Amino acid sequence: MIENLGLTPALLGSLRIPATAPSTPALTAALSGQTLEATLEALLPEGMFLRLAGGELLKTQGGLPFPVGSTLALKALPLPEGAGIRLEVLRATPPPAPAVLAPLVFGEAAQLLARTQAGSDQAPLAALFRSLIQAGTAIAEQPESWLTWMKEAMKTLANPAASPAEAPFHQLQAQEGTGWFELPLPWAPGGEPLRLWIEDEREASGADVTPTHRVFLSVPFSALGEVRMGLEQRSSGLRVRLWLQDPSQIAALRPELEAELKALGRPVDIQVLTLPPGLPDLRAMAGASPLQAMG
């Protein structure tokens, strides 16, 4: 029944080869009405290079929202009045991500949680996980519990013996002075993980210069929803940014928070802001240098 309905596949975009291109007349005759497989070879200021399955390289006009290396299924159609060829994109498959980037692309919290739940008594993270579970959800109200869990989980993810699939990614990042971690929460197993970005930056050349440390994290709370926090520690003081769906929810806690931060003995600049709806995942923001989200 469905094949008789005359449905056509949705178009994902289109490109064109103008009639002024030297090979267009021959291409029009050879490709018109054909479905082609091509690889997006390179981006140009006003178009892109496509490589056909046979190895031929086509220069096209227009843009597509796909990365270099994507495989495209294209329908070639002649433009009116001999203006060239229109290539309609019927399907696009992005290139496979390198294995080392799997934690960033596919996440690592679920895998770490599964290994931890199946861990032996000798595994430090598994033992810590069990103790936090046994303590109940009230343990989540203690900052020390969060800090202990985060440190042990990050240590496990960076350990090749404990996390052979994730450790190469974290070791590579450590060489660059950055860190991305996605951590499950023992008091909310199966829920949204805690996401964490860390980076160091020296304000000037020289080993004796105090580096700038930045931490940016995203935490899911049952009552507050997603909360994002940015911390920046410089020699001049500490900057703190909090984003919540409804900042008024922590208005009563702000004086206490400010007092605790000022007790550290350094100037503190704190702002509580509204978290815009539909904001991209933290991974889309973590790569800015420096963390432009700090404002």
Backbone as CSV, one residue per row, in Angstrom:
resi,resn,N_x,N_y,N_z,CA_x,CA_y,CA_z,C_x,C_y,C_z
1,MET,0.824,-1.204,0.000,0.000,0.000,0.000,0.858,1.254,0.000
2,ILE,1.902,1.292,0.861,2.672,2.512,1.009,3.341,2.914,-0.284
3,GLU,3.853,1.908,-1.050,4.564,2.274,-2.257,3.648,2.904,-3.289
4,ASN,2.351,2.766,-3.148,1.402,3.336,-4.102,0.966,4.742,-3.731
5,LEU,1.437,5.263,-2.614,1.006,6.580,-2.173,1.788,7.702,-2.834
6,GLY,2.857,7.372,-3.544,3.629,8.397,-4.224,4.419,9.274,-3.286
7,LEU,4.853,8.739,-2.137,5.627,9.525,-1.192,7.036,9.749,-1.717
8,THR,7.598,10.888,-1.433,8.969,11.190,-1.817,9.792,11.423,-0.563
9,PRO,11.077,11.054,-0.579,11.900,11.246,0.614,12.115,12.714,0.913
10,ALA,12.249,13.048,2.193,12.495,14.430,2.594,13.882,14.862,2.132
11,LEU,13.990,16.101,1.684,15.263,16.632,1.221,16.013,17.254,2.385
12,LEU,17.301,16.980,2.458,18.133,17.491,3.532,18.934,18.709,3.098
13,GLY,18.762,19.118,1.870,19.491,20.258,1.341,19.770,20.035,-0.127
14,SER,20.397,20.990,-0.764,20.708,20.848,-2.180,21.941,21.671,-2.531
15,LEU,22.589,21.249,-3.616,23.744,21.937,-4.182,23.480,22.124,-5.668
16,ARG,24.333,22.911,-6.292,24.168,23.093,-7.740,25.529,23.170,-8.404
17,ILE,25.539,22.717,-9.655,26.709,22.861,-10.510,26.271,23.766,-11.658
18,PRO,26.782,24.987,-11.720,26.312,25.930,-12.745,26.700,25.503,-14.146
19,ALA,25.942,25.983,-15.113,26.205,25.646,-16.515,27.539,26.185,-16.990
20,THR,28.081,27.192,-16.287,29.360,27.779,-16.686,30.543,26.888,-16.364
21,ALA,30.340,25.845,-15.505,31.427,24.922,-15.202,31.804,24.145,-16.453
22,PRO,33.091,23.927,-16.711,33.535,23.306,-17.961,32.922,21.945,-18.242
23,SER,32.731,21.149,-17.221,32.250,19.780,-17.450,30.746,19.635,-17.337
24,THR,30.019,20.741,-17.134,28.584,20.628,-16.867,27.786,19.973,-17.997
25,PRO,27.984,20.318,-19.258,27.184,19.655,-20.309,27.318,18.141,-20.291
26,ALA,28.530,17.645,-20.141,28.724,16.193,-20.116,28.113,15.593,-18.859
27,LEU,28.248,16.321,-17.725,27.666,15.824,-16.483,26.154,15.763,-16.567
28,THR,25.566,16.782,-17.174,24.112,16.810,-17.288,23.602,15.593,-18.030
29,ALA,24.284,15.240,-19.096,23.868,14.082,-19.882,24.095,12.778,-19.116
30,ALA,25.193,12.710,-18.355,25.538,11.462,-17.678,24.797,11.263,-16.360
31,LEU,24.508,12.358,-15.651,23.978,12.236,-14.301,22.488,12.506,-14.180
32,SER,21.899,13.144,-15.148,20.506,13.572,-15.035,19.588,12.412,-14.647
33,GLY,18.870,12.594,-13.542,17.933,11.582,-13.070,18.567,10.477,-12.254
34,GLN,19.899,10.496,-12.114,20.599,9.430,-11.400,20.656,9.731,-9.898
35,THR,20.724,8.656,-9.096,20.998,8.785,-7.663,22.464,8.455,-7.443
36,LEU,23.200,9.370,-6.812,24.638,9.252,-6.687,25.044,9.078,-5.232
37,GLU,26.162,8.428,-5.034,26.806,8.371,-3.726,28.073,9.217,-3.813
38,ALA,28.262,10.118,-2.850,29.433,10.992,-2.869,29.888,11.265,-1.448
39,THR,31.152,11.621,-1.322,31.729,11.989,-0.024,32.041,13.474,-0.016
40,LEU,31.644,14.144,1.047,31.951,15.568,1.176,33.451,15.684,1.454
41,GLU,34.180,16.177,0.455,35.640,16.157,0.502,36.235,17.381,1.172
42,ALA,35.691,18.564,0.868,36.253,19.800,1.415,35.240,20.919,1.292
43,LEU,35.330,21.898,2.219,34.465,23.068,2.204,35.177,24.217,1.495
44,LEU,34.415,24.975,0.711,34.930,26.131,-0.010,34.181,27.375,0.455
45,PRO,34.710,28.560,0.170,34.006,29.785,0.595,32.569,29.872,0.095
46,GLU,32.298,29.370,-1.104,30.942,29.463,-1.656,30.419,28.108,-2.117
47,GLY,30.964,27.042,-1.577,30.510,25.725,-2.004,31.318,24.631,-1.349
48,MET,31.492,23.522,-2.077,32.236,22.393,-1.533,32.661,21.456,-2.648
49,PHE,33.657,20.628,-2.348,34.091,19.569,-3.245,33.429,18.268,-2.816
50,LEU,32.898,17.543,-3.800,32.348,16.215,-3.571,33.165,15.207,-4.364
51,ARG,33.413,14.054,-3.781,34.102,12.988,-4.505,33.117,11.852,-4.751
52,LEU,32.903,11.541,-6.031,31.980,10.478,-6.396,32.596,9.115,-6.109
53,ALA,31.752,8.076,-6.153,32.220,6.730,-5.838,33.329,6.289,-6.776
54,GLY,33.320,6.787,-8.014,34.344,6.423,-8.971,35.632,7.210,-8.848
55,GLY,35.668,8.172,-7.916,36.874,8.952,-7.698,36.838,10.342,-8.290
56,GLU,35.837,10.651,-9.133,35.768,11.969,-9.747,35.483,13.032,-8.694
57,LEU,36.086,14.203,-8.861,35.907,15.315,-7.925,35.001,16.358,-8.556
58,LEU,33.919,16.725,-7.853,32.966,17.716,-8.342,33.042,18.972,-7.475
59,LYS,33.098,20.122,-8.130,33.028,21.395,-7.420,31.601,21.902,-7.508
60,THR,30.971,22.139,-6.357,29.569,22.535,-6.328,29.411,23.872,-5.624
61,GLN,28.262,24.481,-5.828,27.907,25.720,-5.147,26.825,25.439,-4.112
62,GLY,26.826,26.211,-3.027,25.841,26.028,-1.961,26.490,25.451,-0.720
63,GLY,25.707,25.330,0.340,26.211,24.818,1.606,25.311,23.748,2.188
64,LEU,25.890,22.887,3.012,25.155,21.823,3.690,25.600,21.782,5.154
65,PRO,24.700,21.422,6.063,25.045,21.387,7.502,25.673,20.067,7.933
66,PHE,26.612,19.543,7.117,27.225,18.254,7.422,28.741,18.401,7.442
67,PRO,29.439,17.643,8.277,30.901,17.767,8.370,31.609,17.121,7.202
68,VAL,32.836,17.562,6.986,33.676,16.941,5.969,33.834,15.455,6.291
69,GLY,33.765,14.632,5.246,33.835,13.195,5.429,32.485,12.515,5.418
70,SER,31.401,13.304,5.432,30.058,12.727,5.399,29.799,12.057,4.050
71,THR,29.056,10.970,4.081,28.629,10.285,2.861,27.231,10.758,2.501
72,LEU,27.045,11.174,1.254,25.789,11.752,0.808,25.154,10.894,-0.283
73,ALA,23.840,10.745,-0.226,23.063,10.189,-1.337,22.400,11.366,-2.045
74,LEU,22.665,11.527,-3.332,22.240,12.704,-4.085,21.398,12.314,-5.293
75,LYS,20.415,13.121,-5.573,19.608,12.977,-6.781,19.987,14.109,-7.726
76,ALA,20.471,13.786,-8.914,20.907,14.793,-9.881,19.765,15.128,-10.824
77,LEU,19.413,16.406,-10.884,18.322,16.868,-11.738,18.781,18.080,-12.543
78,PRO,18.373,18.180,-13.819,18.748,19.350,-14.620,17.980,20.585,-14.164
79,LEU,18.668,21.712,-14.100,18.005,22.974,-13.777,17.286,23.508,-15.010
80,PRO,16.235,24.296,-14.824,15.485,24.837,-15.976,16.371,25.655,-16.907
81,GLU,16.047,25.604,-18.170,16.707,26.405,-19.207,18.204,26.166,-19.278
82,GLY,18.607,24.923,-18.943,20.012,24.573,-19.081,20.932,25.306,-18.139
83,ALA,20.415,25.720,-16.969,21.218,26.511,-16.031,22.241,25.673,-15.268
84,GLY,22.218,24.358,-15.419,23.173,23.514,-14.718,22.503,22.295,-14.100
85,ILE,23.066,21.807,-13.020,22.565,20.603,-12.350,22.249,20.927,-10.900
86,ARG,21.133,20.426,-10.434,20.753,20.525,-9.029,20.972,19.166,-8.391
87,LEU,21.704,19.134,-7.265,21.960,17.906,-6.525,21.160,17.938,-5.226
88,GLU,20.117,17.147,-5.167,19.272,17.095,-3.977,19.813,16.033,-3.016
89,VAL,19.981,16.407,-1.753,20.526,15.490,-0.741,19.376,14.685,-0.141
90,LEU,19.411,13.384,-0.381,18.360,12.492,0.133,18.761,11.848,1.456
91,ARG,20.060,11.677,1.651,20.540,11.026,2.871,21.948,11.524,3.163
92,ALA,22.265,11.685,4.422,23.598,12.105,4.833,24.032,11.287,6.041
93,THR,25.210,10.698,5.950,25.754,9.897,7.043,27.068,10.515,7.492
94,PRO,27.156,10.987,8.738,28.404,11.619,9.187,29.528,10.608,9.261
95,PRO,30.772,11.078,9.210,31.904,10.147,9.311,31.984,9.549,10.702
96,PRO,32.514,8.346,10.827,32.647,7.746,12.159,33.607,8.548,13.021
97,ALA,33.251,8.698,14.289,34.119,9.424,15.209,35.309,8.543,15.589
98,PRO,36.499,9.131,15.719,37.648,8.341,16.189,37.342,7.697,17.538
99,ALA,37.867,6.496,17.755,37.575,5.766,18.990,37.983,6.551,20.220
100,VAL,39.059,7.330,20.104,39.539,8.064,21.273,38.534,9.120,21.725
101,LEU,37.661,9.568,20.817,36.682,10.597,21.158,35.348,10.015,21.611
102,ALA,35.263,8.710,21.743,33.994,8.075,22.115,33.394,8.636,23.396
103,PRO,34.177,8.901,24.456,33.565,9.465,25.669,32.881,10.803,25.425
104,LEU,33.435,11.609,24.545,32.840,12.910,24.248,31.621,12.771,23.360
105,VAL,31.695,11.880,22.380,30.610,11.744,21.406,29.442,10.946,21.973
106,PHE,29.740,9.844,22.639,28.689,8.922,23.076,28.433,8.965,24.578
107,GLY,29.255,9.695,25.329,29.087,9.738,26.772,29.845,8.608,27.448
108,GLU,30.004,8.731,28.771,30.739,7.712,29.508,30.096,7.377,30.851
109,ALA,29.063,8.128,31.246,28.466,7.924,32.561,27.776,6.564,32.679
110,ALA,26.996,6.201,31.660,26.254,4.936,31.730,27.208,3.750,31.787
111,GLN,28.272,3.806,30.983,29.237,2.706,30.969,29.963,2.600,32.314
112,LEU,30.334,3.759,32.880,31.017,3.744,34.166,30.104,3.218,35.264
113,LEU,28.841,3.609,35.224,27.885,3.140,36.231,27.708,1.627,36.150
114,ALA,27.612,1.089,34.919,27.428,-0.353,34.765,28.629,-1.117,35.311
115,ARG,29.833,-0.640,35.027,31.030,-1.313,35.539,31.112,-1.204,37.057
116,THR,30.720,-0.041,37.578,30.787,0.169,39.024,29.813,-0.735,39.765
117,GLN,28.611,-0.873,39.224,27.611,-1.717,39.877,28.013,-3.188,39.856
118,ALA,28.840,-3.560,38.876,29.292,-4.946,38.786,30.684,-5.136,39.364
119,GLY,31.242,-4.084,40.001,32.623,-4.107,40.477,32.830,-5.016,41.668
120,SER,34.096,-5.380,41.886,34.457,-6.241,43.010,34.640,-5.408,44.273
121,ASP,34.773,-6.113,45.393,34.958,-5.418,46.666,36.270,-4.632,46.692
122,GLN,37.248,-5.050,45.876,38.548,-4.387,45.889,38.551,-3.089,45.069
123,ALA,37.546,-2.882,44.240,37.500,-1.689,43.396,37.104,-0.489,44.255
124,PRO,37.967,0.533,44.366,37.645,1.674,45.235,36.348,2.367,44.852
125,LEU,36.111,2.552,43.562,34.896,3.262,43.159,33.654,2.441,43.466
126,ALA,33.726,1.131,43.250,32.579,0.271,43.550,32.269,0.279,45.035
127,ALA,33.307,0.241,45.871,33.093,0.271,47.320,32.494,1.600,47.753
128,LEU,32.978,2.686,47.173,32.434,4.006,47.493,30.984,4.107,47.033
129,PHE,30.703,3.565,45.861,29.332,3.589,45.334,28.373,2.886,46.287
130,ARG,28.771,1.712,46.773,27.901,0.954,47.675,27.682,1.709,48.982
131,SER,28.742,2.328,49.491,28.596,3.048,50.761,27.671,4.259,50.601
132,LEU,27.726,4.926,49.464,26.843,6.071,49.246,25.400,5.631,49.058
133,ILE,25.215,4.514,48.375,23.856,3.980,48.189,23.251,3.592,49.537
134,GLN,24.051,2.937,50.358,23.565,2.495,51.667,23.250,3.670,52.584
135,ALA,23.936,4.793,52.392,23.703,5.965,53.237,22.392,6.663,52.907
136,GLY,21.800,6.362,51.732,20.529,6.969,51.358,20.716,8.319,50.676
137,THR,19.609,8.872,50.202,19.668,10.111,49.422,20.085,11.318,50.253
138,ALA,19.968,11.227,51.581,20.365,12.357,52.424,21.847,12.675,52.279
139,ILE,22.637,11.671,51.872,24.072,11.882,51.717,24.354,12.905,50.617
140,ALA,23.407,13.048,49.692,23.592,13.992,48.593,23.573,15.445,49.069
141,GLU,23.115,15.672,50.289,23.093,17.032,50.831,24.436,17.447,51.428
142,GLN,25.381,16.542,51.447,26.691,16.830,52.020,27.695,17.099,50.902
143,PRO,28.243,18.312,50.808,29.207,18.628,49.745,30.397,17.683,49.712
144,GLU,30.818,17.196,50.882,31.970,16.302,50.927,31.701,15.017,50.146
145,SER,30.443,14.561,50.160,30.095,13.334,49.437,30.243,13.539,47.927
146,TRP,29.785,14.689,47.442,29.931,15.008,46.020,31.404,15.050,45.639
147,LEU,32.198,15.755,46.434,33.610,15.924,46.108,34.343,14.585,46.109
148,THR,34.069,13.760,47.108,34.718,12.451,47.184,34.355,11.591,45.991
149,TRP,33.073,11.565,45.641,32.620,10.758,44.509,33.214,11.262,43.200
150,MET,33.198,12.573,42.981,33.710,13.139,41.737,35.197,12.821,41.564
151,LYS,35.975,12.989,42.629,37.418,12.732,42.537,37.694,11.273,42.202
152,GLU,37.003,10.361,42.866,37.249,8.940,42.639,36.769,8.506,41.260
153,ALA,35.626,9.056,40.813,35.103,8.708,39.491,36.033,9.217,38.390
154,MET,36.536,10.446,38.515,37.451,10.981,37.504,38.767,10.207,37.496
155,LYS,39.234,9.835,38.668,40.455,9.034,38.756,40.268,7.691,38.058
156,THR,39.083,7.085,38.219,38.800,5.795,37.588,38.731,5.926,36.078
157,LEU,38.090,6.979,35.580,37.964,7.168,34.134,39.310,7.423,33.473
158,ALA,40.260,7.996,34.197,41.583,8.289,33.636,42.568,7.134,33.823
159,ASN,42.122,6.048,34.451,42.982,4.903,34.733,42.819,3.855,33.628
160,PRO,43.867,3.594,32.827,43.724,2.625,31.724,43.317,1.230,32.188
161,ALA,43.750,0.830,33.374,43.396,-0.502,33.861,41.915,-0.597,34.203
162,ALA,41.351,0.482,34.740,39.942,0.468,35.141,39.009,0.893,34.010
163,SER,39.481,1.762,33.116,38.639,2.302,32.041,39.419,2.336,30.732
164,PRO,39.681,1.168,30.131,40.509,1.141,28.915,39.896,1.897,27.736
165,ALA,38.573,2.010,27.676,37.945,2.709,26.555,37.964,4.220,26.731
166,GLU,37.944,4.692,27.984,37.856,6.134,28.233,39.204,6.784,28.558
167,ALA,40.126,6.036,29.142,41.377,6.622,29.626,42.196,7.321,28.544
168,PRO,42.326,6.777,27.318,43.125,7.494,26.304,42.612,8.902,26.028
169,PHE,41.302,9.067,26.025,40.716,10.399,25.805,41.115,11.347,26.936
170,HIS,41.018,10.898,28.165,41.331,11.760,29.304,42.835,12.035,29.411
171,GLN,43.654,11.081,29.046,45.097,11.311,29.042,45.478,12.339,27.984
172,LEU,44.834,12.269,26.827,45.083,13.245,25.768,44.681,14.639,26.219
173,GLN,43.545,14.752,26.883,43.104,16.051,27.358,44.038,16.603,28.436
174,ALA,44.530,15.735,29.290,45.430,16.182,30.352,46.677,16.835,29.766
175,GLN,47.136,16.327,28.622,48.295,16.920,27.969,48.002,18.334,27.476
176,GLU,46.734,18.619,27.219,46.333,19.940,26.726,45.889,20.876,27.839
177,GLY,45.931,20.399,29.079,45.500,21.230,30.187,44.005,21.388,30.290
178,THR,43.250,20.412,29.772,41.792,20.450,29.834,41.271,19.108,30.356
179,GLY,39.998,19.069,30.658,39.380,17.825,31.089,37.875,17.870,30.893
180,TRP,37.329,16.822,30.285,35.881,16.664,30.148,35.485,15.358,30.811
181,PHE,34.521,15.402,31.720,34.062,14.197,32.403,32.537,14.187,32.457
182,GLU,31.995,12.990,32.336,30.556,12.782,32.495,30.403,11.709,33.573
183,LEU,29.829,12.097,34.704,29.830,11.223,35.881,28.411,10.850,36.297
184,PRO,28.147,9.557,36.521,26.844,9.171,37.074,26.769,9.590,38.542
185,LEU,25.561,9.763,39.037,25.364,10.161,40.425,24.796,8.971,41.214
186,PRO,25.468,8.526,42.258,24.998,7.346,43.004,23.590,7.506,43.547
187,TRP,23.221,8.732,43.948,21.894,8.951,44.523,20.826,9.149,43.455
188,ALA,21.216,9.076,42.174,20.249,9.171,41.080,20.696,8.283,39.926
189,PRO,20.913,6.968,40.177,21.391,6.077,39.110,20.375,6.001,37.978
190,GLY,20.873,6.101,36.760,19.998,6.079,35.589,19.498,7.445,35.190
191,GLY,19.698,8.462,36.049,19.264,9.810,35.724,20.316,10.551,34.920
192,GLU,20.076,11.813,34.670,21.030,12.636,33.940,22.334,12.714,34.735
193,PRO,23.480,12.606,34.064,24.748,12.640,34.784,25.205,14.063,35.095
194,LEU,26.213,14.155,35.919,26.919,15.412,36.145,27.947,15.553,35.029
195,ARG,27.973,16.716,34.386,28.939,16.965,33.308,29.897,18.058,33.757
196,LEU,31.167,17.844,33.465,32.204,18.698,34.039,33.279,19.004,33.006
197,TRP,33.623,20.284,32.876,34.716,20.731,32.016,35.718,21.492,32.875
198,ILE,37.001,21.195,32.693,38.077,21.825,33.453,39.123,22.334,32.478
199,GLU,39.662,23.517,32.733,40.762,23.992,31.907,41.664,24.916,32.714
200,ASP,42.938,24.915,32.342,43.941,25.791,32.938,44.494,26.701,31.850
201,GLU,44.821,27.917,32.241,45.368,28.879,31.281,46.329,29.804,32.022
202,ARG,47.519,29.943,31.507,48.482,30.854,32.117,48.257,32.256,31.580
203,GLU,48.251,33.225,32.491,47.972,34.597,32.107,49.135,35.229,31.350
204,ALA,50.335,34.698,31.517,51.505,35.185,30.794,52.533,34.074,30.771
205,SER,53.563,34.234,29.957,54.580,33.203,29.866,55.425,33.186,31.136
206,GLY,55.943,32.013,31.429,56.790,31.896,32.614,56.225,30.914,33.608
207,ALA,57.093,30.075,34.156,56.631,29.021,35.060,56.167,29.572,36.395
208,ASP,56.606,30.792,36.750,56.262,31.339,38.055,54.944,32.091,38.059
209,VAL,54.252,32.135,36.908,52.982,32.852,36.817,51.849,31.936,37.286
210,THR,50.992,32.450,38.146,49.868,31.663,38.643,48.863,31.429,37.519
211,PRO,48.527,30.172,37.206,47.585,29.921,36.114,46.152,30.248,36.516
212,THR,45.332,30.476,35.517,43.901,30.648,35.723,43.245,29.276,35.633
213,HIS,42.442,28.930,36.628,41.725,27.655,36.642,40.247,27.924,36.386
214,ARG,39.655,27.147,35.507,38.216,27.267,35.246,37.559,25.897,35.367
215,VAL,36.399,25.900,35.969,35.573,24.695,36.067,34.166,25.090,35.669
216,PHE,33.574,24.291,34.797,32.216,24.543,34.336,31.454,23.234,34.465
217,LEU,30.349,23.227,35.189,29.641,21.964,35.389,28.134,22.130,35.249
218,SER,27.509,21.016,34.945,26.059,20.941,34.787,25.556,19.818,35.690
219,VAL,24.611,20.158,36.575,24.108,19.194,37.558,22.582,19.156,37.500
220,PRO,21.980,17.971,37.403,20.516,17.863,37.435,20.009,17.740,38.867
221,PHE,19.024,18.546,39.219,18.390,18.458,40.531,16.896,18.213,40.334
222,SER,16.316,17.409,41.235,14.893,17.088,41.101,14.020,18.312,41.321
223,ALA,14.424,19.200,42.232,13.601,20.371,42.544,13.950,21.584,41.692
224,LEU,15.223,21.774,41.415,15.665,22.974,40.701,15.771,22.777,39.197
225,GLY,15.766,21.524,38.735,16.042,21.271,37.329,17.546,21.330,37.094
226,GLU,17.951,21.534,35.855,19.378,21.615,35.564,19.961,22.912,36.123
227,VAL,21.088,22.793,36.785,21.822,23.946,37.302,23.217,23.913,36.696
228,ARG,23.653,25.022,36.143,25.008,25.121,35.608,25.804,26.117,36.442
229,MET,27.069,25.790,36.625,27.934,26.655,37.420,29.266,26.833,36.708
230,GLY,29.740,28.067,36.685,31.060,28.362,36.163,31.907,28.992,37.258
231,LEU,33.104,28.460,37.444,34.041,28.974,38.449,35.341,29.347,37.737
232,GLU,35.829,30.526,38.010,37.098,30.959,37.438,37.965,31.539,38.549
233,GLN,39.111,30.926,38.762,40.030,31.378,39.803,41.249,32.011,39.153
234,ARG,41.425,33.297,39.402,42.592,34.042,38.932,43.374,34.554,40.126
235,SER,44.540,35.115,39.858,45.316,35.718,40.940,44.577,36.903,41.544
236,SER,43.672,37.513,40.758,42.915,38.673,41.245,41.668,38.298,42.037
237,GLY,41.277,37.047,42.031,40.095,36.653,42.781,39.321,35.529,42.112
238,LEU,38.088,35.352,42.552,37.238,34.256,42.113,35.976,34.798,41.461
239,ARG,35.664,34.280,40.263,34.406,34.615,39.596,33.510,33.386,39.617
240,VAL,32.236,33.602,39.975,31.271,32.510,40.061,30.029,32.906,39.279
241,ARG,29.564,32.006,38.418,28.325,32.211,37.681,27.424,30.995,37.892
242,LEU,26.177,31.257,38.264,25.181,30.208,38.442,24.034,30.449,37.483
243,TRP,23.631,29.403,36.755,22.476,29.497,35.862,21.403,28.517,36.334
244,LEU,20.196,29.016,36.544,19.061,28.184,36.936,17.870,28.538,36.070
245,GLN,16.969,27.584,35.937,15.739,27.858,35.198,14.943,28.958,35.877
246,ASP,14.967,28.991,37.214,14.292,30.032,37.985,15.239,30.506,39.088
247,PRO,16.027,31.568,38.838,17.004,32.025,39.829,16.414,32.370,41.189
248,SER,15.120,32.733,41.235,14.518,33.099,42.521,14.467,31.931,43.494
249,GLN,14.631,30.703,42.983,14.558,29.526,43.843,15.695,29.476,44.864
250,ILE,16.818,30.136,44.576,17.929,30.106,45.533,18.201,31.489,46.116
251,ALA,17.254,32.399,45.977,17.465,33.756,46.496,17.768,33.735,47.986
252,ALA,17.077,32.871,48.728,17.283,32.816,50.178,18.651,32.246,50.545
253,LEU,19.250,31.455,49.630,20.534,30.826,49.919,21.715,31.688,49.500
254,ARG,21.465,32.726,48.727,22.574,33.493,48.173,23.454,34.147,49.240
255,PRO,22.891,34.782,50.271,23.771,35.383,51.289,24.713,34.372,51.931
256,GLU,24.204,33.172,52.226,25.041,32.140,52.834,26.132,31.688,51.868
257,LEU,25.760,31.548,50.585,26.734,31.151,49.579,27.839,32.194,49.431
258,GLU,27.453,33.465,49.390,28.436,34.527,49.258,29.364,34.566,50.474
259,ALA,28.808,34.349,51.663,29.616,34.366,52.879,30.641,33.240,52.870
260,GLU,30.230,32.045,52.415,31.152,30.914,52.362,32.281,31.174,51.376
261,LEU,31.951,31.780,50.235,32.977,32.052,49.230,33.948,33.133,49.706
262,LYS,33.424,34.164,50.358,34.292,35.238,50.843,35.185,34.768,51.988
263,ALA,34.746,33.719,52.678,35.558,33.176,53.764,36.846,32.553,53.245
264,LEU,36.926,32.338,51.927,38.143,31.797,51.339,39.270,32.824,51.347
265,GLY,38.927,34.088,51.641,39.948,35.121,51.761,40.351,35.769,50.463
266,ARG,39.490,35.657,49.422,39.821,36.254,48.128,38.611,37.043,47.636
267,PRO,38.830,38.079,46.822,37.692,38.808,46.250,36.806,37.874,45.430
268,VAL,35.504,38.044,45.572,34.547,37.161,44.891,33.568,37.994,44.075
269,ASP,33.372,37.596,42.833,32.374,38.203,41.952,31.377,37.100,41.596
270,ILE,30.150,37.173,42.130,29.152,36.129,41.907,27.919,36.714,41.242
271,GLN,27.401,35.984,40.261,26.167,36.363,39.585,25.281,35.132,39.442
272,VAL,23.980,35.317,39.643,22.991,34.261,39.450,22.129,34.661,38.266
273,LEU,22.103,33.821,37.242,21.475,34.158,35.969,20.424,33.124,35.597
274,THR,19.582,33.497,34.640,18.548,32.580,34.141,19.135,31.649,33.092
275,LEU,18.874,30.361,33.221,19.315,29.383,32.231,18.329,29.409,31.065
276,PRO,18.753,29.842,29.879,17.817,29.928,28.747,17.289,28.555,28.366
277,PRO,16.037,28.455,27.970,15.496,27.157,27.540,16.136,26.720,26.226
278,GLY,16.253,25.424,26.057,16.781,24.891,24.808,18.268,25.090,24.618
279,LEU,19.002,25.389,25.696,20.437,25.600,25.588,21.122,24.285,25.225
280,PRO,22.130,24.324,24.346,22.812,23.079,23.965,23.448,22.389,25.156
281,ASP,23.691,21.103,25.000,24.402,20.320,25.996,25.733,20.994,26.331
282,LEU,26.204,20.784,27.537,27.443,21.412,27.986,28.602,21.141,27.038
283,ARG,28.582,20.012,26.339,29.662,19.700,25.411,29.784,20.732,24.309
284,ALA,28.671,21.374,23.947,28.704,22.371,22.891,29.311,23.689,23.369
285,MET,29.453,23.851,24.683,29.960,25.102,25.228,31.356,24.962,25.813
286,ALA,31.753,23.727,26.074,32.988,23.516,26.814,34.229,23.941,26.058
287,GLY,34.189,23.900,24.727,35.399,24.155,23.967,35.768,25.608,23.791
288,ALA,34.934,26.558,24.203,35.271,27.959,24.033,36.511,28.299,24.850
289,SER,37.391,29.129,24.296,38.633,29.461,24.991,38.877,30.950,25.010
290,PRO,38.851,31.546,26.214,38.469,30.939,27.479,36.960,30.723,27.534
291,LEU,36.466,30.214,28.626,35.041,29.920,28.725,34.226,31.189,28.579
292,GLN,33.797,31.453,27.340,33.078,32.694,27.072,31.752,32.750,27.803
293,ALA,31.237,31.581,28.207,29.972,31.570,28.944,30.100,32.246,30.293
294,MET,31.322,32.427,30.778,31.497,33.107,32.067,31.066,34.570,31.986
295,GLY,31.053,35.153,30.791,30.653,36.530,30.619,31.749,37.515,30.983
